[in-house]
Amino acid sequence: MAAEPSRGGPVSDPDPVPVPVSVPVPVPVPVPDLVSAPDLVPVPVSAPVPVPDLVSAPDPVPAPVPAPAPVPDRSRPRLRGGGGRWRRRPTVA
């Protein structure tokens, strides 16, 4: 005869299935040996390059020279009054 479950509570599973827990496994990372690495080539030290003093250096670009004002052409008589006729000065003999 089978055993009856108790009437007061829920029926428990007789053999619970274990849930697998994934544990992260550390993966070893190769670290290069920087001291005994064969590909390190010594860099030759050259003479120090002189750095120009930018504060007291003269400006190598000369300042632009303003163009001279255009000289009016005196060979033609000026138009006066907007769209009027050409007027010439009376020639003095």
mmCIF file of the C-alpha atoms, coordinates in Angstrom:
data_MODEL
# 
_entry.id   MODEL 
# 
loop_
_atom_site.group_PDB 
_atom_site.id 
_atom_site.type_symbol 
_atom_site.label_atom_id 
_atom_site.label_alt_id 
_atom_site.label_comp_id 
_atom_site.label_asym_id 
_atom_site.label_entity_id 
_atom_site.label_seq_id 
_atom_site.pdbx_PDB_ins_code 
_atom_site.Cartn_x 
_atom_site.Cartn_y 
_atom_site.Cartn_z 
_atom_site.occupancy 
_atom_site.B_iso_or_equiv 
_atom_site.pdbx_formal_charge 
_atom_site.auth_seq_id 
_atom_site.auth_comp_id 
_atom_site.auth_asym_id 
_atom_site.auth_atom_id 
_atom_site.pdbx_PDB_model_num 
ATOM 1  C CA . MET A 1 1  ? 0.000  0.000   0.000   1.00 0.00 ? 1  MET A CA 1 
ATOM 2  C CA . ALA A 1 2  ? 1.340  3.438   -0.993  1.00 0.00 ? 2  ALA A CA 1 
ATOM 3  C CA . ALA A 1 3  ? 1.948  6.057   1.586   1.00 0.00 ? 3  ALA A CA 1 
ATOM 4  C CA . GLU A 1 4  ? -0.460 8.925   1.469   1.00 0.00 ? 4  GLU A CA 1 
ATOM 5  C CA . PRO A 1 5  ? 0.908  12.436  1.523   1.00 0.00 ? 5  PRO A CA 1 
ATOM 6  C CA . SER A 1 6  ? 0.135  14.502  4.541   1.00 0.00 ? 6  SER A CA 1 
ATOM 7  C CA . ARG A 1 7  ? -3.007 16.527  4.124   1.00 0.00 ? 7  ARG A CA 1 
ATOM 8  C CA . GLY A 1 8  ? -1.594 19.735  5.496   1.00 0.00 ? 8  GLY A CA 1 
ATOM 9  C CA . GLY A 1 9  ? 0.951  20.763  2.858   1.00 0.00 ? 9  GLY A CA 1 
ATOM 10 C CA . PRO A 1 10 ? 2.054  20.399  -0.749  1.00 0.00 ? 10 PRO A CA 1 
ATOM 11 C CA . VAL A 1 11 ? 3.527  17.189  -2.032  1.00 0.00 ? 11 VAL A CA 1 
ATOM 12 C CA . SER A 1 12 ? 7.313  17.413  -2.290  1.00 0.00 ? 12 SER A CA 1 
ATOM 13 C CA . ASP A 1 13 ? 9.185  15.904  -5.219  1.00 0.00 ? 13 ASP A CA 1 
ATOM 14 C CA . PRO A 1 14 ? 10.866 12.756  -3.906  1.00 0.00 ? 14 PRO A CA 1 
ATOM 15 C CA . ASP A 1 15 ? 14.127 13.227  -5.885  1.00 0.00 ? 15 ASP A CA 1 
ATOM 16 C CA . PRO A 1 16 ? 14.749 16.817  -7.108  1.00 0.00 ? 16 PRO A CA 1 
ATOM 17 C CA . VAL A 1 17 ? 16.790 17.141  -10.297 1.00 0.00 ? 17 VAL A CA 1 
ATOM 18 C CA . PRO A 1 18 ? 19.997 19.100  -9.623  1.00 0.00 ? 18 PRO A CA 1 
ATOM 19 C CA . VAL A 1 19 ? 20.369 22.195  -11.785 1.00 0.00 ? 19 VAL A CA 1 
ATOM 20 C CA . PRO A 1 20 ? 23.879 22.501  -13.217 1.00 0.00 ? 20 PRO A CA 1 
ATOM 21 C CA . VAL A 1 21 ? 25.538 25.785  -12.276 1.00 0.00 ? 21 VAL A CA 1 
ATOM 22 C CA . SER A 1 22 ? 28.041 27.091  -14.769 1.00 0.00 ? 22 SER A CA 1 
ATOM 23 C CA . VAL A 1 23 ? 31.179 28.279  -13.051 1.00 0.00 ? 23 VAL A CA 1 
ATOM 24 C CA . PRO A 1 24 ? 33.410 30.572  -15.127 1.00 0.00 ? 24 PRO A CA 1 
ATOM 25 C CA . VAL A 1 25 ? 36.808 28.998  -15.602 1.00 0.00 ? 25 VAL A CA 1 
ATOM 26 C CA . PRO A 1 26 ? 39.629 31.533  -15.794 1.00 0.00 ? 26 PRO A CA 1 
ATOM 27 C CA . VAL A 1 27 ? 41.528 31.248  -19.059 1.00 0.00 ? 27 VAL A CA 1 
ATOM 28 C CA . PRO A 1 28 ? 45.233 32.010  -18.723 1.00 0.00 ? 28 PRO A CA 1 
ATOM 29 C CA . VAL A 1 29 ? 46.278 34.940  -20.913 1.00 0.00 ? 29 VAL A CA 1 
ATOM 30 C CA . PRO A 1 30 ? 49.840 34.791  -22.210 1.00 0.00 ? 30 PRO A CA 1 
ATOM 31 C CA . VAL A 1 31 ? 51.809 37.802  -21.022 1.00 0.00 ? 31 VAL A CA 1 
ATOM 32 C CA . PRO A 1 32 ? 54.827 38.694  -23.181 1.00 0.00 ? 32 PRO A CA 1 
ATOM 33 C CA . ASP A 1 33 ? 58.108 38.822  -21.393 1.00 0.00 ? 33 ASP A CA 1 
ATOM 34 C CA . LEU A 1 34 ? 59.183 42.383  -22.072 1.00 0.00 ? 34 LEU A CA 1 
ATOM 35 C CA . VAL A 1 35 ? 62.599 42.033  -20.479 1.00 0.00 ? 35 VAL A CA 1 
ATOM 36 C CA . SER A 1 36 ? 63.923 39.159  -22.548 1.00 0.00 ? 36 SER A CA 1 
ATOM 37 C CA . ALA A 1 37 ? 61.967 39.805  -25.752 1.00 0.00 ? 37 ALA A CA 1 
ATOM 38 C CA . PRO A 1 38 ? 64.284 39.226  -28.713 1.00 0.00 ? 38 PRO A CA 1 
ATOM 39 C CA . ASP A 1 39 ? 62.629 41.794  -30.984 1.00 0.00 ? 39 ASP A CA 1 
ATOM 40 C CA . LEU A 1 40 ? 63.551 44.836  -28.912 1.00 0.00 ? 40 LEU A CA 1 
ATOM 41 C CA . VAL A 1 41 ? 66.056 46.886  -30.876 1.00 0.00 ? 41 VAL A CA 1 
ATOM 42 C CA . PRO A 1 42 ? 67.835 49.734  -29.137 1.00 0.00 ? 42 PRO A CA 1 
ATOM 43 C CA . VAL A 1 43 ? 66.929 53.061  -30.683 1.00 0.00 ? 43 VAL A CA 1 
ATOM 44 C CA . PRO A 1 44 ? 69.914 55.280  -31.391 1.00 0.00 ? 44 PRO A CA 1 
ATOM 45 C CA . VAL A 1 45 ? 69.728 58.578  -29.573 1.00 0.00 ? 45 VAL A CA 1 
ATOM 46 C CA . SER A 1 46 ? 70.259 61.448  -31.979 1.00 0.00 ? 46 SER A CA 1 
ATOM 47 C CA . ALA A 1 47 ? 71.371 64.935  -31.140 1.00 0.00 ? 47 ALA A CA 1 
ATOM 48 C CA . PRO A 1 48 ? 68.621 67.115  -29.703 1.00 0.00 ? 48 PRO A CA 1 
ATOM 49 C CA . VAL A 1 49 ? 66.793 69.125  -32.323 1.00 0.00 ? 49 VAL A CA 1 
ATOM 50 C CA . PRO A 1 50 ? 66.814 72.840  -31.524 1.00 0.00 ? 50 PRO A CA 1 
ATOM 51 C CA . VAL A 1 51 ? 63.319 74.159  -30.974 1.00 0.00 ? 51 VAL A CA 1 
ATOM 52 C CA . PRO A 1 52 ? 62.837 77.722  -32.209 1.00 0.00 ? 52 PRO A CA 1 
ATOM 53 C CA . ASP A 1 53 ? 61.720 80.256  -29.660 1.00 0.00 ? 53 ASP A CA 1 
ATOM 54 C CA . LEU A 1 54 ? 58.274 81.152  -30.958 1.00 0.00 ? 54 LEU A CA 1 
ATOM 55 C CA . VAL A 1 55 ? 57.775 84.031  -28.557 1.00 0.00 ? 55 VAL A CA 1 
ATOM 56 C CA . SER A 1 56 ? 60.748 86.146  -29.559 1.00 0.00 ? 56 SER A CA 1 
ATOM 57 C CA . ALA A 1 57 ? 61.113 84.915  -33.153 1.00 0.00 ? 57 ALA A CA 1 
ATOM 58 C CA . PRO A 1 58 ? 60.560 87.642  -35.756 1.00 0.00 ? 58 PRO A CA 1 
ATOM 59 C CA . ASP A 1 59 ? 57.620 87.310  -38.060 1.00 0.00 ? 59 ASP A CA 1 
ATOM 60 C CA . PRO A 1 60 ? 59.031 85.913  -41.327 1.00 0.00 ? 60 PRO A CA 1 
ATOM 61 C CA . VAL A 1 61 ? 55.985 87.011  -43.323 1.00 0.00 ? 61 VAL A CA 1 
ATOM 62 C CA . PRO A 1 62 ? 56.027 90.755  -44.004 1.00 0.00 ? 62 PRO A CA 1 
ATOM 63 C CA . ALA A 1 63 ? 52.855 92.650  -43.347 1.00 0.00 ? 63 ALA A CA 1 
ATOM 64 C CA . PRO A 1 64 ? 50.876 93.348  -46.525 1.00 0.00 ? 64 PRO A CA 1 
ATOM 65 C CA . VAL A 1 65 ? 51.511 96.829  -47.864 1.00 0.00 ? 65 VAL A CA 1 
ATOM 66 C CA . PRO A 1 66 ? 48.272 98.657  -48.650 1.00 0.00 ? 66 PRO A CA 1 
ATOM 67 C CA . ALA A 1 67 ? 47.896 99.473  -52.320 1.00 0.00 ? 67 ALA A CA 1 
ATOM 68 C CA . PRO A 1 68 ? 48.126 103.155 -53.207 1.00 0.00 ? 68 PRO A CA 1 
ATOM 69 C CA . ALA A 1 69 ? 44.865 104.956 -53.793 1.00 0.00 ? 69 ALA A CA 1 
ATOM 70 C CA . PRO A 1 70 ? 43.895 105.030 -57.466 1.00 0.00 ? 70 PRO A CA 1 
ATOM 71 C CA . VAL A 1 71 ? 44.644 108.281 -59.202 1.00 0.00 ? 71 VAL A CA 1 
ATOM 72 C CA . PRO A 1 72 ? 41.538 109.675 -60.941 1.00 0.00 ? 72 PRO A CA 1 
ATOM 73 C CA . ASP A 1 73 ? 41.819 109.854 -64.703 1.00 0.00 ? 73 ASP A CA 1 
ATOM 74 C CA . ARG A 1 74 ? 42.002 113.532 -65.622 1.00 0.00 ? 74 ARG A CA 1 
ATOM 75 C CA . SER A 1 75 ? 41.990 112.945 -69.390 1.00 0.00 ? 75 SER A CA 1 
ATOM 76 C CA . ARG A 1 76 ? 38.194 112.654 -69.526 1.00 0.00 ? 76 ARG A CA 1 
ATOM 77 C CA . PRO A 1 77 ? 35.777 115.298 -68.364 1.00 0.00 ? 77 PRO A CA 1 
ATOM 78 C CA . ARG A 1 78 ? 33.611 114.275 -65.435 1.00 0.00 ? 78 ARG A CA 1 
ATOM 79 C CA . LEU A 1 79 ? 29.914 113.716 -65.823 1.00 0.00 ? 79 LEU A CA 1 
ATOM 80 C CA . ARG A 1 80 ? 27.991 116.148 -63.691 1.00 0.00 ? 80 ARG A CA 1 
ATOM 81 C CA . GLY A 1 81 ? 24.406 115.978 -62.686 1.00 0.00 ? 81 GLY A CA 1 
ATOM 82 C CA . GLY A 1 82 ? 23.984 112.243 -63.005 1.00 0.00 ? 82 GLY A CA 1 
ATOM 83 C CA . GLY A 1 83 ? 22.921 111.528 -66.577 1.00 0.00 ? 83 GLY A CA 1 
ATOM 84 C CA . GLY A 1 84 ? 23.417 114.972 -68.055 1.00 0.00 ? 84 GLY A CA 1 
ATOM 85 C CA . ARG A 1 85 ? 25.437 116.069 -71.025 1.00 0.00 ? 85 ARG A CA 1 
ATOM 86 C CA . TRP A 1 86 ? 29.202 116.132 -71.154 1.00 0.00 ? 86 TRP A CA 1 
ATOM 87 C CA . ARG A 1 87 ? 30.543 119.466 -70.137 1.00 0.00 ? 87 ARG A CA 1 
ATOM 88 C CA . ARG A 1 88 ? 33.971 120.627 -70.933 1.00 0.00 ? 88 ARG A CA 1 
ATOM 89 C CA . ARG A 1 89 ? 35.677 123.476 -69.283 1.00 0.00 ? 89 ARG A CA 1 
ATOM 90 C CA . PRO A 1 90 ? 36.124 126.451 -71.545 1.00 0.00 ? 90 PRO A CA 1 
ATOM 91 C CA . THR A 1 91 ? 39.629 126.411 -72.878 1.00 0.00 ? 91 THR A CA 1 
ATOM 92 C CA . VAL A 1 92 ? 41.637 129.414 -71.872 1.00 0.00 ? 92 VAL A CA 1 
ATOM 93 C CA . ALA A 1 93 ? 43.579 130.858 -74.789 1.00 0.00 ? 93 ALA A CA 1 
# 
